[in-house]
């Protein structure tokens, strides 16, 4: 059992267990690019929010200019 000890510095996984996981199809359906996809989605939401704020600010400025031009 000396070869299968796990310490805080070193983690050893038995080859039989790894082989079992590979044969059983463990985590095959999980997309390894999940983190990247999540980060792209967050970036897209942030850009959409910035665009929405800029368009809203522009609309308020245009409406204010039109209102001031009436007086």
C-alpha positions as CSV (number, residue, x, y, z in Angstrom):
1,X,0.0,0.0,0.0
2,X,3.0,2.3,-0.1
3,X,2.4,3.2,-3.7
4,X,-1.2,4.3,-3.3
5,X,-0.7,6.8,-0.5
6,X,-2.1,10.3,-1.1
7,X,-0.4,13.2,0.7
8,X,-1.2,16.8,0.7
9,X,1.5,17.4,-1.9
10,X,1.0,14.4,-4.1
11,X,-2.3,12.7,-5.2
12,X,-2.0,9.3,-6.7
13,X,-4.9,7.7,-8.7
14,X,-4.9,4.0,-9.4
15,X,-4.7,3.0,-13.1
16,X,-7.5,0.5,-12.6
17,X,-9.9,3.3,-11.4
18,X,-8.9,5.5,-14.3
19,X,-9.5,2.7,-16.7
20,X,-12.9,2.0,-15.2
21,X,-13.9,5.7,-15.6
22,X,-12.8,5.7,-19.2
23,X,-14.7,2.5,-20.1
24,X,-17.8,3.6,-18.3
25,X,-17.9,6.9,-20.3
26,X,-17.6,9.1,-17.2
27,X,-17.9,12.8,-18.2
28,X,-18.1,12.1,-21.9
29,X,-21.1,14.4,-22.4
30,X,-19.7,17.3,-20.5
31,X,-18.3,20.0,-22.8
32,X,-14.8,20.8,-21.7
33,X,-15.3,24.3,-23.1
34,X,-18.0,25.2,-20.6
35,X,-16.0,27.9,-18.9
36,X,-15.1,29.6,-22.1
37,X,-18.7,29.5,-23.2
38,X,-19.8,31.0,-19.9
39,X,-17.2,33.8,-20.2
40,X,-18.3,34.6,-23.8
41,X,-21.9,34.8,-22.5
42,X,-21.0,37.2,-19.7
43,X,-19.0,39.4,-22.1
44,X,-22.0,39.5,-24.5
45,X,-24.4,40.5,-21.7
46,X,-21.9,43.2,-20.6
47,X,-21.6,44.6,-24.1
48,X,-25.4,44.5,-24.5
49,X,-25.9,46.4,-21.3
50,X,-23.3,49.0,-22.3
51,X,-25.0,49.5,-25.7
52,X,-28.4,49.8,-24.0
53,X,-27.1,52.5,-21.6
54,X,-25.5,54.4,-24.5
55,X,-28.7,54.2,-26.6
56,X,-30.8,55.2,-23.6
57,X,-28.6,58.2,-22.8
58,X,-28.6,59.3,-26.4
59,X,-32.4,59.1,-26.5
60,X,-32.7,61.2,-23.4
61,X,-30.3,63.8,-24.9
62,X,-32.3,63.9,-28.2
63,X,-35.6,64.3,-26.4
64,X,-34.2,67.0,-24.1
65,X,-32.9,68.9,-27.1
66,X,-36.2,68.7,-28.9
67,X,-38.1,69.8,-25.8
68,X,-35.7,72.8,-25.3
69,X,-36.1,73.8,-29.0
70,X,-39.9,74.2,-28.4
71,X,-39.3,77.0,-26.0
